[in-house]
């Protein structure tokens, strides 16, 4: 039954499509005219005034003597870690992975007991540990004080004091 009426249906669809196409074109033209606002006028910018650097009464910014003097100041007055010394085993671990688990006295000297990877190390004042050039400066029954050396953005070195506190073992 549909096959008999197919040519008539095609003609109706073509007629409808032509009228719908015109309506669509008219709507699009109307919408385009409403959506495009007129261009705005640009404000004139301020004219560029070049600056001419006259050296006769000012400081020369490229004076090598001034630059080399400031580089020497950045070195921190000679404060720097000794990079030629042999590194100690505990310097390969970050400081937050080291655990102080106790202390003991030998011949009047206090030594700290540090646990890392289930191995106990004995440390004393002057030993190095941590990855920031840390050096032990004091050991008490419950803490180890460490001076670390850090490089600042300008290249100079600074120190900071950190503490390892006693970690109690849980049974």
Secondary structure, DSSP 4 states (H G I P E B T S, - for coil): -HHHHHHHHHHHHHHHHHHHHHHHHHHHHHHHHHH-PPPPPPPPPPPP-------TTS--TT-HHHHHHHHHHHTTTT----TTSPPPGGGGS-GGG-EEEEEEEETTEEEEEEEETTEEEEE-TT-EETTTTEEEEEE-SSEEEEEEEEE-TTS-EEEEEEEEEB-PPP-
